[in-house]
Amino acid sequence: MNVRNTDLRKLEELSSSPKDNFSLKKHFGTDGIRGIPEESLTEEIISNVCASVEEILKPKTIALITDTRKSSEVISSWISEGFSHNVEILNYGVLPSGSMPILLNELNHDMGIIISASHNPSEYNGIKLIDKNGSKLLDDVEILIEETMDEIQLPENSSSIKNSHLGYESYKKFLNSINDIDFSNFDLVIDSANGSAFEIIKDIVPDSVGKITHIANKPNGQNINEESGATNTKNLINIMKNGQLGVSFDGDADRLIMIDENKEIANGDVLIALLATYFSRIKELDNDNVVSTVMSNYGFKLAMKSQNFNLIETPVGDKYVAEAMKKHKAVLGGEQSGHIIFSKYLPVGDGLVTFLMVLKALNYLDTTLVEFRKENIQEYPQKLVNINLQETLNKEELEFINQLAFELSNKRNLDGRYLIRNSGTEPLLRVLVEASNNEEMESFLEELLNKINGYLN
């Protein structure tokens, strides 16, 4: 099926401008503020943002968590400099970002701050601001914070940060409340990306239970996501044996990528299809609604249609998935990248919750990942290439590149689609091509990349 015309223009529109006001933001991307500390991410930015947060949102108590990056220490100090002594900040240490809604609810905080750069390399770091309900801030609020920070004055008497272990126990209790898995039924290799999941996952799935192997679970402050994690599964696949299931989190453990029993990557599309089927069978897929982004594979869309699920598409970014889920009263939504949200449990994605739900689904459906995807979803060959940029392309430059791609797709009568967008978290141009066969996909991608690089150079 050729999906170029109307679908393609819609994809371009959504990916170029996820929200009308997204281009107005200077510091916030699709997932908080990120950069290289002491370079693109400075003390002034972090402290001024925090001072603006106090001015606008007026929190009295803040929950703080981090991933395993060494630079989290200095960013913590920048955060404390931005808030006045009237604001209490409790640091609950290294925890998956999905734990934040639990901490806010159980420990009664006004808002949360996550120090993490998620799947990015270890030299990056950043902050995510979370509202009292556990959701990421709306674009309008982020824009107001940025507008305020240009003229904000830092407090004369700044806040200090206190440490607490209560958050870890609260989060572990929550995970155990939904963990009724018989792990003896599974042979698992679990990759924690030397990140936020490294400790809690061993409490949830000990080595002594079933056939469990833990890897990339010895963080040293500088090895987060290093040859490991959801965006780099090569080492995990090499370690696995046929018949085993691979489990891969990213740095802050808000996303999950699985490796099936044939050592093939099962991304978010496959997992959402599995989970939608499971929730439908147990009568918990409210309104038969499923939310995904424009990055989802065309084969995934056909799989949703074949089961009569209502697929709702959003721009790229799990915060937009969460907003659409709330609007359409959906219990399940997510991204191809492995961010998956279960609104009955949490308002944000959590890789550990997804992991438990996937095993529940496989148990209930009495299937394997290999068998499920063979019978239920036929994915179009797809490739995503990241082009490094000196600085993020502006709207006009992005429109010109999309026009180049549009003309090429017409010339070649592409049986598939392309998607070109700026990364929301780092200076990259993301180029995705999908076609009905590998040869066509590779050929179109090669010619498209030549045209894009020719323009950029």
Backbone torsions as a table, in degrees:
resi	resn	phi	psi	omega
1	MET	NA	133.8	179.5
2	ASN	-90.0	123.9	-174.8
3	VAL	-117.1	25.3	-172.2
4	ARG	-71.2	-47.8	-161.1
5	ASN	-63.1	-96.7	-175.1
6	THR	-62.6	-45.2	-179.5
7	ASP	-57.9	-42.7	-176.2
8	LEU	-64.2	-46.2	179.7
9	ARG	-63.0	-36.6	177.8
10	LYS	-65.0	-42.2	179.3
11	LEU	-61.7	-43.7	-179.7
12	GLU	-62.1	-43.7	-178.5
13	GLU	-62.5	-46.0	-178.4
14	LEU	-67.2	-41.2	-175.0
15	SER	-75.4	-30.6	-179.2
16	SER	-74.6	-35.9	-176.4
17	SER	-142.0	79.2	-176.5
18	PRO	-54.0	-36.8	176.6
19	LYS	-136.8	148.9	-179.9
20	ASP	-56.0	-33.1	-175.6
21	ASN	-99.9	4.9	-177.1
22	PHE	-62.1	-38.5	-177.5
23	SER	-68.5	-13.7	179.9
24	LEU	-78.0	-14.8	-175.7
25	LYS	-84.1	135.0	-178.4
26	LYS	-97.5	-40.3	-174.2
27	HIS	-108.0	-38.7	-177.6
28	PHE	-77.5	132.7	172.0
29	GLY	-101.7	-155.0	179.1
30	THR	-75.3	-12.6	-177.2
31	ASP	-143.6	57.2	177.8
32	GLY	87.9	-156.6	-179.2
33	ILE	-112.7	128.8	-179.3
34	ARG	-137.2	156.8	176.0
35	GLY	173.6	-170.7	177.1
36	ILE	-96.6	115.7	-178.5
37	PRO	-53.5	138.3	-177.8
38	GLU	75.3	-2.4	175.2
39	GLU	-119.6	-96.9	179.3
40	SER	-75.9	-20.0	177.3
41	LEU	-112.0	108.7	-171.6
42	THR	-111.8	164.8	175.1
43	GLU	-59.2	-40.0	-179.0
44	GLU	-60.6	-43.8	-179.4
45	ILE	-62.0	-52.4	-175.4
46	ILE	-64.4	-48.2	-177.8
47	SER	-64.8	-41.2	179.3
48	ASN	-67.4	-36.9	175.1
49	VAL	-60.4	-45.5	-177.8
50	CYS	-66.5	-39.7	176.6
51	ALA	-62.7	-38.1	177.9
52	SER	-67.8	-38.3	177.3
53	VAL	-60.1	-44.1	179.2
54	GLU	-63.9	-39.7	179.9
55	GLU	-64.1	-40.5	-172.3
56	ILE	-91.1	-48.0	-173.1
57	LEU	-94.7	-19.1	175.5
58	LYS	53.9	48.7	177.2
59	PRO	-72.1	147.9	175.2
60	LYS	-105.0	-25.0	179.9
61	THR	-143.8	134.8	-172.8
62	ILE	-127.7	134.6	172.6
63	ALA	-93.1	133.1	-179.1
64	LEU	-122.8	131.9	171.7
65	ILE	-133.8	162.7	-177.9
66	THR	-136.7	167.2	164.3
67	ASP	-95.6	-157.3	-169.7
68	THR	-98.4	10.8	-179.4
69	ARG	-70.7	138.5	178.8
70	LYS	-62.1	-33.4	-177.2
71	SER	-67.6	-9.2	177.5
72	SER	-60.8	-28.0	-179.2
73	GLU	-64.3	-47.7	-177.8
74	VAL	-70.5	-35.4	178.2
75	ILE	-65.9	-35.4	175.9
76	SER	-58.7	-41.8	180.0
77	SER	-67.6	-36.1	177.2
78	TRP	-64.9	-38.1	178.5
79	ILE	-62.7	-46.7	-178.0
80	SER	-63.5	-32.0	178.6
81	GLU	-67.9	-26.4	-177.0
82	GLY	-80.8	-26.4	-179.0
83	PHE	-98.4	149.6	178.0
84	SER	-80.2	170.5	-179.6
85	HIS	-67.4	-9.2	176.9
86	ASN	-76.0	-11.9	-177.2
87	VAL	-104.7	125.4	177.1
88	GLU	-90.4	128.3	178.4
89	ILE	-119.2	121.5	177.4
90	LEU	-110.7	123.1	-179.8
91	ASN	-95.8	115.7	-179.1
92	TYR	-95.4	7.6	172.6
93	GLY	80.5	-155.5	-176.2
94	VAL	-76.6	114.5	178.2
95	LEU	-148.6	148.5	173.6
96	PRO	-57.1	145.5	-176.4
97	SER	-63.4	-25.7	177.9
98	GLY	-66.4	-11.7	178.9
99	SER	-75.6	-18.9	-171.9
100	MET	-58.0	-45.1	177.6
101	PRO	-58.5	-32.7	178.2
102	ILE	-67.0	-45.2	-179.4
103	LEU	-62.9	-43.9	-178.7
104	LEU	-61.6	-40.6	-177.8
105	ASN	-76.4	-47.6	-174.3
106	GLU	-74.9	-34.3	-172.4
107	LEU	-109.4	6.3	167.9
108	ASN	61.1	58.4	174.5
109	HIS	-104.5	156.4	-179.8
110	ASP	-80.7	-29.0	178.1
111	MET	-163.6	172.3	-179.4
112	GLY	-130.1	153.0	173.0
113	ILE	-129.3	127.2	177.4
114	ILE	-108.3	121.6	174.8
115	ILE	-93.0	108.0	-176.7
116	SER	-170.4	153.1	168.2
117	ALA	-118.9	23.7	169.9
118	SER	54.2	-116.9	-174.8
119	HIS	-86.9	-4.3	-176.6
120	ASN	-67.8	159.9	178.4
121	PRO	-58.2	163.4	-170.4
122	SER	-63.8	-26.2	-178.6
123	GLU	-70.8	-16.9	177.5
124	TYR	-87.4	156.7	169.3
125	ASN	-157.8	178.4	-178.1
126	GLY	177.7	-173.0	178.1
127	ILE	-132.7	146.5	171.0
128	LYS	-119.9	131.8	179.7
129	LEU	-100.3	129.1	-174.0
130	ILE	-121.2	130.8	-179.0
131	ASP	-77.5	175.7	-174.1
132	LYS	-59.6	-27.5	-179.3
133	ASN	-84.5	-2.0	177.7
134	GLY	94.4	3.4	-178.1
135	SER	-98.6	157.0	174.1
136	LYS	-69.6	149.8	-176.6
137	LEU	-62.4	146.6	175.7
138	LEU	-68.0	154.9	179.1
139	ASP	-55.0	-42.1	-177.4
140	ASP	-60.9	-38.1	179.2
141	VAL	-69.4	-41.6	178.3
142	GLU	-61.9	-39.5	178.2
143	ILE	-64.5	-42.1	178.9
144	LEU	-63.8	-39.3	176.7
145	ILE	-60.9	-44.4	-180.0
146	GLU	-64.9	-40.2	178.8
147	GLU	-64.1	-36.8	-177.8
148	THR	-75.1	-33.9	-172.6
149	MET	-68.9	-18.2	179.8
150	ASP	-67.3	-26.8	-176.7
151	GLU	-120.8	8.1	-175.1
152	ILE	-73.7	148.5	174.3
153	GLN	-106.0	133.8	177.9
154	LEU	-72.5	149.6	-177.7
155	PRO	-68.1	147.5	176.3
156	GLU	-70.3	-38.8	178.3
157	ASN	-113.3	104.1	-173.4
158	SER	-85.6	167.9	-179.6
159	SER	-78.0	164.5	171.6
160	SER	-122.0	160.3	-176.2
161	ILE	-109.9	130.3	176.2
162	LYS	-107.7	145.7	-179.7
163	ASN	-95.0	147.1	179.6
164	SER	-148.9	146.1	176.2
165	HIS	-100.8	-0.8	-175.5
166	LEU	-63.9	-31.9	-178.0
167	GLY	-63.3	-42.6	-180.0
168	TYR	-59.4	-44.8	-178.2
169	GLU	-67.4	-38.6	178.8
170	SER	-64.2	-42.4	-178.8
171	TYR	-69.0	-41.6	179.1
172	LYS	-62.6	-39.7	177.8
173	LYS	-62.1	-40.9	178.2
174	PHE	-62.8	-47.9	-179.2
175	LEU	-62.2	-41.0	179.3
176	ASN	-65.4	-26.6	-179.6
177	SER	-69.4	-21.9	178.0
178	ILE	-112.0	8.9	-176.8
179	ASN	-103.0	95.0	174.1
180	ASP	-118.0	31.4	-175.3
181	ILE	-80.3	137.0	169.3
182	ASP	-92.6	95.4	-174.0
183	PHE	-68.9	-12.6	177.9
184	SER	-67.3	-14.6	177.7
185	ASN	-82.0	-4.8	-173.0
186	PHE	-127.4	148.2	172.9
187	ASP	-114.3	101.4	-167.5
188	LEU	-115.2	141.2	166.4
189	VAL	-116.9	117.9	-171.0
190	ILE	-112.1	120.2	-178.4
191	ASP	-104.8	114.6	-177.8
192	SER	-95.3	4.7	176.1
193	ALA	60.2	20.8	-174.5
194	ASN	51.5	35.4	-174.1
195	GLY	-122.0	-151.3	-168.5
196	SER	-63.0	-23.3	-176.7
197	ALA	-85.3	-6.0	-165.5
198	PHE	-58.4	-35.1	-176.8
199	GLU	-94.0	-47.3	-174.2
200	ILE	-65.8	-32.6	-177.6
201	ILE	-67.0	-30.7	179.1
202	LYS	-75.9	-22.9	172.6
203	ASP	-74.5	-34.1	-178.9
204	ILE	-81.2	-39.7	-179.7
205	VAL	-128.3	81.9	-179.1
206	PRO	-64.7	155.5	176.9
207	ASP	-58.4	-29.4	-173.8
208	SER	-77.2	-8.9	-177.0
209	VAL	-100.2	117.0	177.3
210	GLY	64.7	-156.2	178.4
211	LYS	-101.5	91.9	-173.3
212	ILE	-123.0	129.7	173.6
213	THR	-124.6	125.8	177.7
214	HIS	-103.8	132.7	176.1
215	ILE	-131.5	166.7	-179.6
216	ALA	47.8	49.8	-177.9
217	ASN	-128.4	32.6	177.3
218	LYS	-130.2	71.9	-177.5
219	PRO	-66.2	143.8	177.2
220	ASN	-124.9	12.8	-180.0
221	GLY	94.9	-17.4	-176.1
222	GLN	-131.7	-1.4	-174.2
223	ASN	-109.6	13.4	178.7
224	ILE	-61.1	132.0	-179.0
225	ASN	65.0	8.3	-177.1
226	GLU	-76.7	111.5	-177.7
227	GLU	47.8	40.1	-177.6
228	SER	-160.9	172.8	173.1
229	GLY	90.1	177.0	-172.0
230	ALA	-63.1	-24.0	179.4
231	THR	-99.1	1.9	179.1
232	ASN	-148.0	82.5	-172.3
233	THR	-95.7	6.3	-175.0
234	LYS	-58.8	-46.4	-178.4
235	ASN	-66.0	-41.1	177.3
236	LEU	-58.8	-46.3	-179.2
237	ILE	-63.3	-39.6	179.9
238	ASN	-65.1	-34.3	-179.1
239	ILE	-75.5	-33.1	-175.3
240	MET	-66.5	153.3	170.5
241	LYS	-108.6	153.2	177.0
242	ASN	-55.3	137.4	-179.0
243	GLY	98.3	-18.0	176.1
244	GLN	-84.0	158.9	173.7
245	LEU	-106.6	132.0	176.6
246	GLY	-98.1	140.1	-179.2
247	VAL	-127.5	123.2	-174.1
248	SER	-134.6	117.9	176.4
249	PHE	-96.5	165.8	171.8
250	ASP	-100.9	-173.0	-170.8
251	GLY	-56.4	-42.1	179.4
252	ASP	-102.9	7.4	172.1
253	ALA	61.4	30.3	174.7
254	ASP	-93.9	-5.9	176.6
255	ARG	-128.0	157.1	-179.4
256	LEU	-136.2	131.3	168.8
257	ILE	-120.6	133.7	178.2
258	MET	-104.3	155.4	170.8
259	ILE	-115.7	122.7	-174.1
260	ASP	-76.6	-179.5	-172.8
261	GLU	-68.4	-13.1	173.5
262	ASN	-100.0	13.6	178.5
263	LYS	66.5	30.9	175.3
264	GLU	-104.6	142.6	-179.4
265	ILE	-66.9	130.4	172.8
266	ALA	-112.0	100.6	-174.6
267	ASN	-84.0	-170.0	-176.7
268	GLY	-59.1	-34.6	178.1
269	ASP	-58.6	-47.2	-179.2
270	VAL	-64.2	-44.0	-177.5
271	LEU	-67.4	-39.8	178.5
272	ILE	-65.3	-40.3	177.7
273	ALA	-60.6	-43.7	177.6
274	LEU	-61.8	-46.4	-175.5
275	LEU	-71.1	-35.5	176.4
276	ALA	-63.0	-41.5	177.3
277	THR	-62.2	-45.6	179.4
278	TYR	-61.3	-50.5	-178.8
279	PHE	-64.3	-33.8	177.1
280	SER	-65.5	-42.6	-178.5
281	ARG	-65.3	-34.1	-179.1
282	ILE	-94.6	12.5	174.6
283	LYS	64.1	37.4	179.4
284	GLU	-121.9	12.0	177.7
285	LEU	-93.5	83.0	-173.4
286	ASP	-54.2	129.5	177.3
287	ASN	59.7	11.5	-176.5
288	ASP	55.6	26.3	-178.8
289	ASN	-89.8	135.7	174.2
290	VAL	-132.2	134.2	-178.6
291	VAL	-110.9	134.6	174.6
292	SER	-145.4	177.1	-179.2
293	THR	-104.2	174.9	-179.7
294	VAL	-66.1	-10.9	178.2
295	MET	-77.8	-14.1	-175.2
296	SER	-60.1	142.3	-178.9
297	ASN	-65.7	146.4	-179.9
298	TYR	-62.5	-32.0	176.2
299	GLY	-63.7	-34.3	175.7
300	PHE	-64.5	-42.5	-179.9
301	LYS	-62.1	-40.8	177.8
302	LEU	-65.1	-37.4	178.9
303	ALA	-64.1	-40.7	177.6
304	MET	-64.5	-41.6	-179.5
305	LYS	-65.1	-38.7	-177.1
306	SER	-64.7	-25.4	179.2
307	GLN	-100.6	9.6	178.1
308	ASN	61.6	31.5	172.9
309	PHE	-84.3	148.5	177.4
310	ASN	-89.7	106.6	-177.6
311	LEU	-90.4	123.1	179.4
312	ILE	-111.8	123.2	-175.9
313	GLU	-101.2	145.2	179.1
314	THR	-130.4	169.8	169.0
315	PRO	-63.6	168.6	179.0
316	VAL	-68.2	135.0	179.9
317	GLY	129.9	125.0	-175.6
318	ASP	-66.8	-21.7	177.4
319	LYS	-67.3	-31.7	178.3
320	TYR	-75.5	-32.5	173.4
321	VAL	-62.3	-45.9	-178.9
322	ALA	-61.9	-41.2	179.2
323	GLU	-63.1	-43.2	-179.6
324	ALA	-67.4	-36.9	178.1
325	MET	-62.0	-41.9	178.8
326	LYS	-64.9	-43.1	-178.4
327	LYS	-64.2	-41.3	-174.4
328	HIS	-100.5	8.6	178.2
329	LYS	54.4	46.0	178.9
330	ALA	-94.9	143.6	178.4
331	VAL	-95.5	-13.1	-175.6
332	LEU	-135.7	131.5	175.8
333	GLY	-163.0	162.1	179.5
334	GLY	175.1	-171.8	-176.7
335	GLU	-122.5	156.9	175.8
336	GLN	-58.0	-29.1	-178.1
337	SER	-69.6	-10.6	177.5
338	GLY	108.5	-1.9	170.5
339	HIS	-72.9	114.8	-179.9
340	ILE	-130.4	132.6	-174.2
341	ILE	-114.8	133.4	174.8
342	PHE	-116.5	98.5	-168.7
343	SER	-66.0	-20.0	177.6
344	LYS	-73.9	-14.8	-179.1
345	TYR	-111.7	-48.6	-176.6
346	LEU	-144.5	151.7	176.9
347	PRO	-84.9	-1.3	-179.4
348	VAL	-131.9	168.4	177.9
349	GLY	-74.3	146.3	177.9
350	ASP	-145.6	115.4	-176.7
351	GLY	-61.6	-33.3	-179.6
352	LEU	-71.5	-38.6	175.3
353	VAL	-64.2	-43.0	178.2
354	THR	-59.8	-44.0	178.3
355	PHE	-55.5	-49.2	-179.9
356	LEU	-63.9	-40.2	-179.2
357	MET	-67.8	-36.9	178.0
358	VAL	-63.3	-43.8	179.2
359	LEU	-66.7	-37.8	175.1
360	LYS	-59.4	-44.3	-178.1
361	ALA	-64.7	-44.1	179.7
362	LEU	-63.3	-40.5	177.7
363	ASN	-62.9	-49.3	-175.2
364	TYR	-65.5	-43.0	-177.8
365	LEU	-81.0	-6.1	179.2
366	ASP	52.1	55.1	-177.2
367	THR	-142.0	174.4	170.9
368	THR	-111.7	165.8	177.0
369	LEU	-61.7	-41.1	179.3
370	VAL	-59.7	-48.4	-179.0
371	GLU	-64.7	-41.6	-178.1
372	PHE	-62.6	-48.9	-175.4
373	ARG	-69.4	-31.1	177.7
374	LYS	-64.3	-37.6	-175.3
375	GLU	-90.1	-18.8	-168.0
376	ASN	-125.2	-19.8	-176.5
377	ILE	-147.3	122.7	177.1
378	GLN	-110.8	101.1	-173.4
379	GLU	-78.8	139.0	171.8
380	TYR	-69.7	140.3	172.1
381	PRO	-54.8	134.3	-172.3
382	GLN	-145.6	142.2	175.7
383	LYS	-140.9	136.8	176.9
384	LEU	-114.4	125.2	178.6
385	VAL	-117.2	133.8	177.1
386	ASN	-102.6	126.7	177.5
387	ILE	-105.4	121.6	179.4
388	ASN	-68.4	137.3	-179.5
389	LEU	-122.0	151.9	171.5
390	GLN	-70.5	-41.0	175.8
391	GLU	-150.9	155.7	-176.5
392	THR	-59.5	137.3	-179.2
393	LEU	-67.8	144.7	176.1
394	ASN	-82.4	175.7	-174.3
395	LYS	-59.6	-42.7	-177.7
396	GLU	-66.5	-40.9	179.1
397	GLU	-64.6	-41.4	179.7
398	LEU	-66.5	-39.2	177.5
399	GLU	-63.9	-39.0	179.5
400	PHE	-64.4	-43.1	179.9
401	ILE	-65.5	-39.5	177.4
402	ASN	-64.6	-33.5	177.5
403	GLN	-67.7	-39.3	175.3
404	LEU	-58.1	-45.0	-179.0
405	ALA	-67.0	-39.4	-179.4
406	PHE	-62.8	-43.5	179.4
407	GLU	-65.0	-39.5	179.3
408	LEU	-66.4	-40.2	-179.5
409	SER	-65.4	-35.8	176.3
410	ASN	-67.9	-42.9	-179.6
411	LYS	-61.3	-41.0	-175.5
412	ARG	-95.0	-3.8	-177.7
413	ASN	51.2	54.9	-175.9
414	LEU	-58.9	125.8	173.6
415	ASP	-92.5	79.7	-175.7
416	GLY	164.5	-142.4	-178.6
417	ARG	-158.9	166.4	172.0
418	TYR	-131.7	160.2	178.0
419	LEU	-147.6	121.1	-176.8
420	ILE	-124.4	125.5	-177.3
421	ARG	-155.0	157.4	170.1
422	ASN	-73.6	142.7	169.7
423	SER	-65.3	143.6	176.7
424	GLY	-89.2	-0.1	-174.3
425	THR	-126.6	-13.7	-179.1
426	GLU	-159.2	163.0	-176.3
427	PRO	-74.3	77.7	-179.6
428	LEU	-135.7	147.0	167.9
429	LEU	-102.9	121.9	-178.0
430	ARG	-98.0	124.5	-178.2
431	VAL	-120.8	114.4	-179.6
432	LEU	-114.3	133.3	176.0
433	VAL	-129.0	138.8	-178.5
434	GLU	-136.0	134.8	179.2
435	ALA	-147.0	169.2	-174.3
436	SER	-73.4	-15.8	175.2
437	ASN	-146.2	160.0	-175.3
438	ASN	-62.1	-41.6	-176.7
439	GLU	-61.2	-45.7	-179.7
440	GLU	-67.2	-40.1	180.0
441	MET	-62.2	-48.9	-178.2
442	GLU	-64.8	-41.4	-178.4
443	SER	-65.6	-46.0	-180.0
444	PHE	-65.0	-42.5	-178.8
445	LEU	-61.8	-43.0	-179.6
446	GLU	-60.4	-47.1	-179.2
447	GLU	-67.0	-38.2	179.4
448	LEU	-65.3	-44.1	179.9
449	LEU	-63.3	-37.5	176.7
450	ASN	-61.0	-41.8	179.7
451	LYS	-68.2	-42.2	-179.3
452	ILE	-65.9	-46.4	-179.5
453	ASN	-65.6	-35.1	176.0
454	GLY	-61.3	-41.3	178.3
455	TYR	-68.5	-44.6	-176.8
456	LEU	-67.1	-30.6	-177.4
457	ASN	-87.5	NA	NA
